[in-house]
Amino acid sequence: MLYTEKTLISLVAIIAGLLGMLAVFVALSPAPTASAWNLTSDQVANQWVLSPGPDYDPIPSVTLAVTGSGEVTANFGVAGDATTITALALAAMTSQVSSALTISVQDSDTLDDTQTIRVILLFDPSDAEPSEAAITTAATGSEAVDTLAVFTWTKGSPFSSSTFQLTSPSTGSWSVDGTINPLGSALSGDFTLNLIPSPIAAFAAGGAGQDGWDVLVEVTDSTSTDTDSSSLRDQAMGAFAQISVNPATVSFGTLTANTSNNPVTTPGSGTFDATSVSNQTHALTIQASSSWSDGFTTLTLDPDGGPGVDAISLQADDDATVADAQFVTATAADLTGHSTDGRDTTEAGTVTPIGLFLDLGTIGAGSDFEGTFTVIVDGG
């Protein structure tokens, strides 16, 4: 093979380059002798010196840049999500008239979780402001028709069939006039109790410093610790009064003209019973018709005794004794001793026997004369 001068020069340059690269990594110091090839490894180490070349990492490392994101939705529940009473509203109360109590409730477990609702109405004389604990204690104490009533709503199946029931008192005329339930699937809504107070539910003007009724409402749900209570204070109770008489007809018998103090002969007791029921302090008032007639002759009512021609006078008392009887006029006046009768505490009311006595003036013979005697319960 023939090499040109140019080719030889190129080969020399390549070889020189390779030797130069090797010289970078390995430097010989001192220069090896011919006998160096027969040296031991320790001797070689003494003869050869390794000089560092460029930095070299035998284990390559790679750094990866990762981008992007993911979202995870987390949630949790609190054991026993609370039932809350958000509002109470009570229409004006009057004995023997239906009144609506609206109870607004919310529950994050839906209203179907509601188990019971207790409503306590307690008379609060002179605005004493009993604590909720005191009201609760009263609800489990002695029954008092005139000052306490308890109603209880119990969840039924289906929910829509649930109703309020009167829990206390066990006697008397407090009653439920109807129940309106919200949707059980709703988170909030109104329970409505239509209640009818007893005729003797104590009258109260209501307001600060006055007699009033306090209303406590307690709601429980399926978790026994989840209860809420709320109250209305100083609620008014309207006045109520009624009266009945027995018998409704009395007779003085056959009288002689110009006679006085003639008692009732029928009934034989000489009295009739006036039974009054009132939820407040009241008076019994009496009056009589201003004229009495047999259909032909009219007799005039003389207001103060000593009747003249075609006239009569009438006296009344709360027993059959004429000694302290009072004259009756055509204008209502308090029956003596009954100007400030106390409110009734039982629905049977108060029985007052009333005796009547008639003075007859100058009058010709005639048939039966009739007139009316009226007893009124006046609460003032």
Backbone torsions as a table, in degrees:
resi	resn	phi	psi	omega
1	MET	NA	133.6	-178.4
2	LEU	-99.7	131.4	177.1
3	TYR	-110.1	131.1	176.9
4	THR	-81.8	166.7	-179.1
5	GLU	-63.2	-37.3	-179.6
6	LYS	-65.9	-41.2	179.7
7	THR	-64.0	-43.5	-179.8
8	LEU	-62.1	-41.6	179.2
9	ILE	-61.3	-39.9	-179.9
10	SER	-65.4	-42.5	179.3
11	LEU	-62.8	-42.8	178.8
12	VAL	-60.4	-41.0	-178.9
13	ALA	-64.7	-40.9	179.9
14	ILE	-64.7	-45.9	-179.5
15	ILE	-63.0	-41.3	179.8
16	ALA	-63.3	-37.3	178.9
17	GLY	-65.0	-42.2	179.5
18	LEU	-64.4	-42.3	178.7
19	LEU	-64.5	-34.4	178.7
20	GLY	-66.2	-39.5	178.9
21	MET	-65.3	-41.0	178.7
22	LEU	-64.4	-34.9	-178.5
23	ALA	-67.0	-24.6	178.9
24	VAL	-66.5	-39.0	-175.0
25	PHE	-88.9	-32.5	-176.1
26	VAL	-128.4	121.7	175.3
27	ALA	-112.0	131.8	-177.4
28	LEU	-92.8	122.6	178.6
29	SER	-150.9	120.9	-12.4
30	PRO	-74.5	175.9	178.9
31	ALA	-61.7	131.8	-178.3
32	PRO	-65.4	145.8	175.8
33	THR	-93.0	174.9	-177.9
34	ALA	-65.2	-27.1	-178.6
35	SER	-85.7	-1.2	-178.0
36	ALA	-64.0	-24.3	-179.0
37	TRP	-70.5	-16.0	178.8
38	ASN	-100.9	12.0	-178.1
39	LEU	-79.2	156.2	173.9
40	THR	-75.5	174.2	-178.9
41	SER	-64.8	-36.5	178.1
42	ASP	-67.9	-37.9	179.8
43	GLN	-69.1	-35.3	178.2
44	VAL	-63.9	-40.8	179.9
45	ALA	-60.3	-31.6	178.9
46	ASN	-78.0	-18.9	-176.9
47	GLN	-95.9	-28.0	-174.9
48	TRP	-110.3	133.2	177.7
49	VAL	-118.0	122.4	179.3
50	LEU	-89.2	124.6	178.9
51	SER	-105.7	135.9	-178.3
52	PRO	-67.2	141.5	174.6
53	GLY	-104.4	-149.8	178.7
54	PRO	-62.5	150.6	177.5
55	ASP	-56.6	140.6	-176.6
56	TYR	-143.7	122.9	179.2
57	ASP	-106.3	111.6	-175.2
58	PRO	-68.8	-18.0	-179.8
59	ILE	-113.4	108.1	-178.3
60	PRO	-67.9	144.7	175.9
61	SER	-120.6	145.3	-177.7
62	VAL	-128.2	129.1	175.8
63	THR	-103.7	124.0	-178.9
64	LEU	-106.4	130.8	174.9
65	ALA	-97.3	113.6	-177.4
66	VAL	-106.3	129.7	178.4
67	THR	-122.2	164.2	-179.1
68	GLY	118.9	163.8	-179.5
69	SER	-150.0	162.2	176.0
70	GLY	-140.0	149.1	-178.0
71	GLU	-115.0	137.8	176.4
72	VAL	-122.1	124.2	178.0
73	THR	-87.7	125.5	179.6
74	ALA	-114.2	146.6	175.5
75	ASN	-145.4	165.4	176.2
76	PHE	-153.8	158.4	176.6
77	GLY	-118.8	154.7	176.5
78	VAL	-102.5	124.9	-177.4
79	ALA	-56.1	129.4	177.9
80	GLY	71.8	62.4	177.6
81	ASP	-57.8	126.4	-166.6
82	ALA	-70.9	140.4	167.5
83	THR	-84.5	135.3	-175.7
84	THR	-131.0	132.7	170.7
85	ILE	-86.9	118.1	-176.0
86	THR	-96.7	-20.7	179.8
87	ALA	-165.9	152.1	172.4
88	LEU	-130.5	140.6	177.2
89	ALA	-143.6	130.4	-177.9
90	LEU	-127.1	124.7	175.7
91	ALA	-70.8	160.6	-179.3
92	ALA	-55.4	133.4	-178.0
93	MET	-98.8	137.7	172.9
94	THR	-141.0	136.9	179.0
95	SER	-54.1	135.0	177.6
96	GLN	68.3	15.6	176.7
97	VAL	-125.5	136.4	-178.8
98	SER	-67.7	132.3	177.7
99	SER	-128.1	141.5	-176.5
100	ALA	-99.7	126.5	171.0
101	LEU	-107.9	118.0	-178.9
102	THR	-104.6	125.7	-177.1
103	ILE	-116.1	111.2	-179.7
104	SER	-91.8	125.4	-174.2
105	VAL	-130.9	146.4	170.3
106	GLN	-132.4	146.3	179.8
107	ASP	-151.1	124.2	-177.2
108	SER	-68.5	-11.5	175.2
109	ASP	-93.5	9.6	-173.8
110	THR	80.8	156.5	-176.4
111	LEU	-69.1	-16.0	175.8
112	ASP	-62.4	-17.7	178.5
113	ASP	-76.3	-13.1	179.4
114	THR	-66.3	132.3	-177.9
115	GLN	-107.3	-46.9	-179.1
116	THR	-143.6	152.4	170.8
117	ILE	-134.6	124.5	177.6
118	ARG	-113.9	132.2	179.2
119	VAL	-117.6	123.1	179.7
120	ILE	-117.3	124.8	174.9
121	LEU	-111.8	121.0	-176.2
122	LEU	-128.8	128.1	176.6
123	PHE	-68.7	132.0	-176.2
124	ASP	-121.9	89.5	-178.6
125	PRO	-67.8	137.8	176.6
126	SER	59.9	25.2	175.5
127	ASP	54.6	52.1	-178.4
128	ALA	-73.0	-16.0	177.4
129	GLU	54.7	64.2	176.1
130	PRO	-65.2	150.4	178.4
131	SER	-69.4	164.7	176.9
132	GLU	-61.6	-36.5	178.1
133	ALA	-62.9	-39.4	179.4
134	ALA	-67.3	-37.5	177.7
135	ILE	-65.1	-42.4	178.6
136	THR	-62.5	-41.4	178.3
137	THR	-62.8	-42.1	179.2
138	ALA	-61.4	-33.9	-177.0
139	ALA	-65.5	-24.3	-179.6
140	THR	-104.8	6.7	-179.8
141	GLY	-92.6	-153.3	-177.9
142	SER	-65.6	142.2	178.4
143	GLU	-73.3	142.3	177.9
144	ALA	-146.6	101.6	-173.1
145	VAL	-58.8	-33.1	-174.4
146	ASP	-83.6	-14.9	-173.4
147	THR	-131.5	0.3	-174.7
148	LEU	-152.5	137.6	172.3
149	ALA	-147.6	142.4	179.7
150	VAL	-129.9	129.7	176.3
151	PHE	-120.6	142.5	-178.9
152	THR	-130.8	128.5	172.7
153	TRP	-98.2	130.9	178.2
154	THR	-125.1	133.1	-178.6
155	LYS	-60.3	130.9	178.3
156	GLY	-110.8	-179.4	177.2
157	SER	-129.8	113.9	2.6
158	PRO	-73.9	169.9	-177.9
159	PHE	-54.4	-38.5	-175.9
160	SER	-65.2	-17.2	-178.7
161	SER	-87.8	-2.0	-177.7
162	SER	-63.8	142.8	-178.4
163	THR	-139.2	157.5	169.0
164	PHE	-82.7	143.7	174.8
165	GLN	-130.3	148.6	174.9
166	LEU	-74.1	121.8	179.4
167	THR	-94.4	-38.6	-179.3
168	SER	-154.1	141.1	3.7
169	PRO	-80.2	163.1	-179.5
170	SER	-83.4	-8.9	176.3
171	THR	-126.1	167.8	177.8
172	GLY	97.0	-172.1	-169.2
173	SER	-111.1	9.5	169.1
174	TRP	-58.6	141.1	-178.7
175	SER	-157.3	165.1	175.9
176	VAL	-98.7	125.7	-179.9
177	ASP	-97.2	-2.9	178.3
178	GLY	153.4	157.9	178.1
179	THR	-128.5	136.1	173.7
180	ILE	-120.9	122.4	-179.3
181	ASN	-103.7	149.2	172.0
182	PRO	-79.0	-179.5	173.7
183	LEU	-72.4	130.9	179.9
184	GLY	-65.2	-25.4	-178.6
185	SER	-81.8	-8.5	-178.1
186	ALA	-80.0	156.7	176.8
187	LEU	-86.3	-17.7	177.9
188	SER	-152.5	156.3	179.6
189	GLY	173.7	-177.1	-174.6
190	ASP	-114.0	130.1	167.5
191	PHE	-98.8	131.9	-178.7
192	THR	-121.3	125.9	173.8
193	LEU	-107.4	118.1	172.3
194	ASN	-95.7	112.5	-173.9
195	LEU	-117.7	150.5	177.2
196	ILE	-119.2	115.3	-179.8
197	PRO	-71.9	154.9	174.5
198	SER	-62.0	152.7	176.9
199	PRO	-62.6	-21.5	179.7
200	ILE	-104.2	11.4	173.6
201	ALA	-57.1	120.4	-166.7
202	ALA	-53.6	130.0	175.4
203	PHE	-59.8	141.3	178.1
204	ALA	-148.8	131.5	177.3
205	ALA	-72.3	-27.6	-178.4
206	GLY	77.0	168.6	179.3
207	GLY	92.6	167.2	-176.7
208	ALA	-60.7	133.1	176.6
209	GLY	77.6	0.7	-177.9
210	GLN	-112.5	164.3	169.9
211	ASP	-57.9	142.0	179.9
212	GLY	-158.5	175.2	175.0
213	TRP	-113.1	131.1	174.7
214	ASP	-99.4	135.9	-177.5
215	VAL	-119.1	117.8	178.9
216	LEU	-111.2	130.6	179.1
217	VAL	-119.7	130.7	178.9
218	GLU	-124.2	130.6	-179.3
219	VAL	-121.4	135.1	175.0
220	THR	-125.2	151.6	174.5
221	ASP	-119.2	-163.5	-171.8
222	SER	-69.0	-18.2	174.0
223	THR	-95.9	119.9	-170.8
224	SER	-59.3	-26.3	-179.1
225	THR	-83.3	-9.3	-178.4
226	ASP	-91.9	93.7	177.4
227	THR	-133.1	157.5	173.9
228	ASP	-145.7	151.9	178.8
229	SER	-138.5	153.3	177.9
230	SER	-154.3	156.6	-175.9
231	SER	-140.4	154.3	169.5
232	LEU	-113.3	137.1	-176.8
233	ARG	-116.3	154.9	169.6
234	ASP	59.3	41.7	179.3
235	GLN	-81.6	144.3	-178.1
236	ALA	-83.5	154.1	171.6
237	MET	-131.1	122.7	-176.7
238	GLY	-67.4	161.1	-178.8
239	ALA	-75.2	148.7	177.1
240	PHE	-142.5	138.9	175.8
241	ALA	-155.0	143.4	172.9
242	GLN	-150.5	156.9	-179.9
243	ILE	-146.7	146.1	175.2
244	SER	-135.7	154.2	-180.0
245	VAL	-123.3	147.3	179.6
246	ASN	-148.6	121.1	-2.3
247	PRO	-77.5	167.5	-178.8
248	ALA	-84.2	-10.4	178.4
249	THR	-132.3	132.4	175.6
250	VAL	-125.7	162.3	-178.5
251	SER	-136.0	141.1	174.4
252	PHE	-94.2	1.1	-178.8
253	GLY	75.2	-159.6	179.3
254	THR	-95.3	122.1	-173.1
255	LEU	-108.6	163.8	175.6
256	THR	-106.0	139.5	180.0
257	ALA	-58.0	149.5	177.0
258	ASN	59.5	44.9	174.6
259	THR	-122.2	157.4	-175.6
260	SER	-126.9	161.3	173.4
261	ASN	55.9	39.2	176.9
262	ASN	-77.0	119.1	-177.0
263	PRO	-84.0	167.5	171.7
264	VAL	-66.9	134.0	178.2
265	THR	-103.9	-21.3	176.0
266	THR	-132.1	114.9	6.1
267	PRO	-72.6	166.0	-174.5
268	GLY	-65.8	-18.7	179.2
269	SER	-69.9	-17.6	-176.5
270	GLY	79.1	6.1	-179.4
271	THR	-134.5	163.0	166.2
272	PHE	-123.3	156.8	-177.6
273	ASP	-96.5	128.6	171.9
274	ALA	-106.3	114.6	-179.4
275	THR	-103.8	114.8	-177.3
276	SER	-110.4	146.0	174.4
277	VAL	-130.4	122.0	-179.0
278	SER	-146.5	142.4	179.5
279	ASN	-97.2	15.5	177.7
280	GLN	-147.9	166.5	173.6
281	THR	-59.7	136.5	-171.5
282	HIS	-151.5	170.9	174.7
283	ALA	-116.8	151.3	167.8
284	LEU	-99.1	120.7	179.3
285	THR	-113.2	154.0	-177.3
286	ILE	-132.5	151.7	174.3
287	GLN	-162.1	166.4	-179.3
288	ALA	-136.8	159.1	178.0
289	SER	-65.4	144.7	-174.4
290	SER	-74.6	-15.1	178.7
291	SER	-141.0	147.3	179.8
292	TRP	-125.8	141.5	-172.1
293	SER	-143.2	153.3	171.1
294	ASP	-107.3	8.5	-178.0
295	GLY	100.7	-16.7	179.8
296	PHE	-123.3	-44.1	-178.3
297	THR	-113.3	138.2	178.0
298	THR	-110.3	130.2	177.7
299	LEU	-103.7	138.8	-179.8
300	THR	-94.9	141.4	177.8
301	LEU	-82.2	115.6	176.3
302	ASP	-84.8	129.0	-171.5
303	PRO	-79.9	-13.7	-172.1
304	ASP	-138.8	25.1	175.2
305	GLY	87.1	168.4	-178.3
306	GLY	67.4	49.9	-177.4
307	PRO	-65.9	147.5	179.8
308	GLY	-98.0	-142.0	-178.3
309	VAL	-70.0	134.9	179.3
310	ASP	50.2	48.1	179.5
311	ALA	-142.8	156.6	175.5
312	ILE	-136.5	160.4	168.3
313	SER	-125.9	150.7	-177.2
314	LEU	-130.8	135.6	176.9
315	GLN	-121.6	153.5	-179.5
316	ALA	-141.2	152.6	177.5
317	ASP	-155.2	162.4	-177.7
318	ASP	-87.1	23.6	169.2
319	ASP	-156.4	-166.5	-176.8
320	ALA	-98.1	24.7	-178.4
321	THR	-106.1	124.5	-176.7
322	VAL	-82.4	-16.0	-173.2
323	ALA	-57.3	-38.7	-178.8
324	ASP	-113.2	22.7	179.1
325	ALA	-71.6	156.7	179.8
326	GLN	-117.2	149.8	177.0
327	PHE	-72.3	143.2	-179.6
328	VAL	-103.3	135.3	178.7
329	THR	-117.7	-179.1	178.3
330	ALA	-79.3	-6.1	177.3
331	THR	-106.3	135.1	-177.7
332	ALA	-61.5	136.5	176.6
333	ALA	-142.0	151.1	-179.3
334	ASP	-63.4	135.7	172.2
335	LEU	-69.1	130.5	-176.6
336	THR	-52.8	128.0	179.8
337	GLY	88.1	1.2	-176.7
338	HIS	-131.1	37.3	179.6
339	SER	-81.6	-26.6	-177.4
340	THR	-136.7	56.0	175.8
341	ASP	-67.1	139.4	-178.8
342	GLY	-73.3	160.7	178.2
343	ARG	-65.1	153.0	-178.9
344	ASP	-80.6	144.1	179.2
345	THR	-111.5	-2.0	172.2
346	THR	-131.4	149.8	-177.2
347	GLU	-72.5	-11.4	175.7
348	ALA	-67.6	-21.7	177.6
349	GLY	78.3	-164.0	-177.4
350	THR	-120.3	129.0	180.0
351	VAL	-98.0	123.5	177.1
352	THR	-118.6	114.2	176.5
353	PRO	-76.7	133.6	-178.4
354	ILE	-122.9	124.0	176.2
355	GLY	-97.9	143.8	179.7
356	LEU	-120.6	145.1	179.0
357	PHE	-137.1	136.3	-173.6
358	LEU	-120.0	133.3	172.5
359	ASP	-104.7	128.8	-177.2
360	LEU	-111.7	129.5	179.0
361	GLY	-84.5	-153.7	179.8
362	THR	-80.0	122.4	-176.2
363	ILE	-154.9	142.4	177.3
364	GLY	-77.3	169.5	178.7
365	ALA	-61.8	141.0	-179.5
366	GLY	-158.0	178.2	178.5
367	SER	-84.5	-157.6	-175.7
368	ASP	-74.5	127.3	174.2
369	PHE	-96.4	143.3	-179.1
370	GLU	-129.2	147.4	173.6
371	GLY	-156.2	-179.7	-178.6
372	THR	-122.5	146.6	173.6
373	PHE	-121.9	128.6	-172.5
374	THR	-119.6	135.7	174.3
375	VAL	-115.5	132.7	-176.0
376	ILE	-126.0	140.0	170.3
377	VAL	-92.6	117.2	-175.2
378	ASP	-116.7	112.6	179.7
379	GLY	-83.1	-6.5	176.1
380	GLY	71.7	NA	NA
